[in-house]
C-alpha cells in the first residue's frame, strides 16, 4: 500500500491481510521498532535524510520476505530504490486521496511530523503534487479513497489482485 499520510494504507492493509490470510506489516512500525523511538522523535533528532536511509533498508528487507501485506510510510516512494523494490517485488496499490479529504481526516493529528506546519492543507497539496506521480509510477493499481468504505476498498483491492492473476501463494 502506498499513498499520502492518512489515505488509509494501514486501515485498508490490516483488513486486506485478514481477508487474504496473510501477515500485515506497517513499515513505520517496523522502523520504530528498529530505531527504538517514534518516527517524530527520530525526525527531530536525526533529520529526514537519516530517516529515509533507515526506511530504505527496512523496505528492502520487507519486500524480500515472505508474502505479506505491507503498509508503507507516505514518503516511501521518494527514493528510486524503494519504488523499484516495491514495484518489482510486490503488487502495489496506490490509495489516492485528495489533499482536502486528507486535511479533513488529519487536521487534529499531531503524530505526523510532515504536517506540523502553519498551513497543513498547503503542505498536503505540495506533498500531493510531488508524490502523486511517484505513487503512480510505483503502483500496479490506483484506487480513489473518497467515498468507499474500508470494506469496499478491500473488495476493490482483492478484485484487482484476482484480475491480475495474483493468488496468496504467488
C-alpha positions as CSV (number, residue, x, y, z in Angstrom):
1,X,0.0,0.0,0.0
2,X,1.3,3.4,-1.0
3,X,-0.3,6.9,-0.6
4,X,-0.2,10.1,1.3
5,X,-0.4,10.2,5.1
6,X,-3.9,9.5,6.2
7,X,-5.0,7.8,2.9
8,X,-5.9,4.6,4.7
9,X,-2.9,2.4,4.0
10,X,-2.8,0.9,7.5
11,X,-6.5,0.5,7.9
12,X,-7.1,-1.0,4.5
13,X,-3.9,-3.0,4.8
14,X,-4.9,-4.6,8.1
15,X,-8.3,-5.6,6.7
16,X,-6.8,-6.9,3.4
17,X,-4.3,-9.0,5.3
18,X,-7.2,-10.6,7.3
19,X,-9.1,-11.2,4.1
20,X,-6.1,-12.8,2.3
21,X,-4.9,-14.6,5.5
22,X,-1.5,-13.0,5.2
23,X,0.6,-11.2,7.8
24,X,0.3,-7.5,8.0
25,X,3.4,-5.2,8.3
26,X,3.3,-1.5,8.8
27,X,6.7,-0.3,7.7
28,X,6.5,2.7,10.0
29,X,6.0,0.4,13.0
30,X,8.9,-1.8,11.8
31,X,11.1,1.3,11.6
32,X,10.1,2.5,15.0
33,X,11.0,-1.0,16.4
34,X,14.4,-0.7,14.8
35,X,15.2,2.9,15.9
36,X,13.7,2.5,19.4
37,X,11.7,5.7,19.3
38,X,8.8,7.3,17.4
39,X,9.4,8.5,13.9
40,X,8.5,12.0,15.0
41,X,11.3,11.9,17.7
42,X,13.8,10.5,15.2
43,X,12.9,13.2,12.7
44,X,13.6,15.9,15.3
45,X,16.9,14.3,16.4
46,X,18.4,12.9,13.2
47,X,16.5,14.6,10.4
48,X,14.6,13.3,7.4
49,X,17.6,12.2,5.3
50,X,18.7,9.7,8.0
51,X,15.1,8.5,8.5
52,X,14.9,7.8,4.7
53,X,18.1,5.8,4.9
54,X,16.6,3.5,7.5
55,X,13.3,3.4,5.7
56,X,15.0,2.2,2.6
57,X,16.8,-0.6,4.5
58,X,13.6,-1.7,6.1
59,X,11.6,-1.7,2.9
60,X,14.3,-3.6,1.1
61,X,14.1,-6.3,3.8
62,X,10.3,-6.3,3.8
63,X,10.0,-6.7,0.1
64,X,12.3,-9.7,0.1
65,X,10.5,-11.5,2.9
66,X,7.6,-14.0,2.5
67,X,4.3,-12.8,1.2
68,X,2.6,-10.2,3.4
69,X,0.5,-7.0,3.2
70,X,2.8,-4.0,3.7
71,X,1.6,-0.5,4.5
72,X,4.3,2.0,3.6
73,X,5.0,5.4,5.0
74,X,3.7,8.3,2.9
75,X,7.2,9.3,1.7
76,X,8.5,5.8,1.0
77,X,8.3,6.5,-2.8
78,X,10.7,9.4,-2.6
79,X,13.6,7.1,-3.2
80,X,14.1,5.4,-6.5
81,X,15.3,2.2,-4.8
82,X,12.1,2.0,-2.8
83,X,9.9,2.5,-5.8
84,X,11.8,-0.2,-7.7
85,X,11.8,-2.7,-4.9
86,X,8.1,-2.2,-4.2
87,X,7.1,-2.3,-7.9
88,X,9.3,-5.3,-8.9
89,X,8.8,-7.4,-5.8
90,X,5.1,-6.9,-5.0
91,X,1.7,-5.9,-6.1
92,X,1.4,-2.2,-5.2
93,X,-1.9,-0.4,-4.6
94,X,-2.0,3.4,-4.5
95,X,-4.7,4.6,-2.2
96,X,-5.3,8.0,-3.8
97,X,-6.9,10.8,-1.7
98,X,-7.3,14.5,-2.4
99,X,-5.4,16.9,-0.1
100,X,-8.7,18.4,1.0
101,X,-10.0,14.9,2.0
102,X,-6.8,14.2,3.9
103,X,-6.9,17.6,5.7
104,X,-10.4,16.7,7.0
105,X,-9.1,13.4,8.3
106,X,-5.8,14.7,9.7
107,X,-6.4,18.2,10.9
108,X,-6.2,17.1,14.6
109,X,-3.5,14.5,14.3
110,X,-0.2,15.7,15.9
111,X,1.7,12.5,15.3
112,X,2.6,13.2,11.7
113,X,5.8,15.2,11.6
114,X,5.5,16.5,8.0
115,X,2.1,18.1,8.8
116,X,3.3,20.0,11.9
117,X,3.3,23.3,10.0
118,X,1.4,26.6,10.0
119,X,-0.7,25.6,6.9
120,X,-1.2,21.8,6.8
121,X,-3.6,21.9,3.8
122,X,-1.0,23.7,1.7
123,X,1.6,21.2,2.9
124,X,-0.7,18.3,1.8
125,X,-1.2,20.0,-1.6
126,X,2.5,20.3,-2.0
127,X,3.0,16.7,-1.0
128,X,0.4,15.5,-3.4
129,X,1.9,17.5,-6.3
130,X,5.3,16.0,-5.6
131,X,4.3,12.4,-4.7
132,X,1.3,11.6,-6.9
133,X,3.5,10.9,-9.9
134,X,5.8,8.8,-7.8
135,X,2.9,6.8,-6.4
136,X,1.6,6.2,-9.9
137,X,5.0,5.1,-11.1
138,X,5.2,2.6,-8.3
139,X,1.7,1.3,-8.3
140,X,0.1,-1.5,-10.2
141,X,-3.4,-0.3,-9.2
142,X,-4.8,3.2,-8.3
143,X,-7.9,3.3,-6.1
144,X,-9.7,6.5,-5.2
145,X,-10.4,6.6,-1.4
146,X,-13.0,9.4,-1.5
147,X,-16.3,7.8,-0.6
148,X,-15.9,4.0,-0.4
149,X,-15.9,2.3,2.9
150,X,-12.9,0.3,4.1
151,X,-14.7,-3.0,3.3
152,X,-15.4,-1.7,-0.3
153,X,-11.8,-0.6,-0.7
154,X,-10.6,-4.1,0.4
155,X,-13.1,-5.7,-2.0
156,X,-11.7,-3.5,-4.8
157,X,-8.1,-4.4,-4.0
158,X,-9.0,-8.2,-3.9
159,X,-10.8,-7.8,-7.3
160,X,-7.8,-6.1,-8.8
161,X,-5.4,-8.7,-7.5
162,X,-7.6,-11.5,-8.8
163,X,-7.8,-9.8,-12.2
164,X,-4.0,-9.6,-12.3
165,X,-3.7,-13.3,-11.7
166,X,-2.5,-13.0,-8.1
167,X,-3.2,-15.7,-5.6
168,X,-2.0,-15.6,-2.0
169,X,0.5,-18.4,-2.6
170,X,2.0,-16.5,-5.6
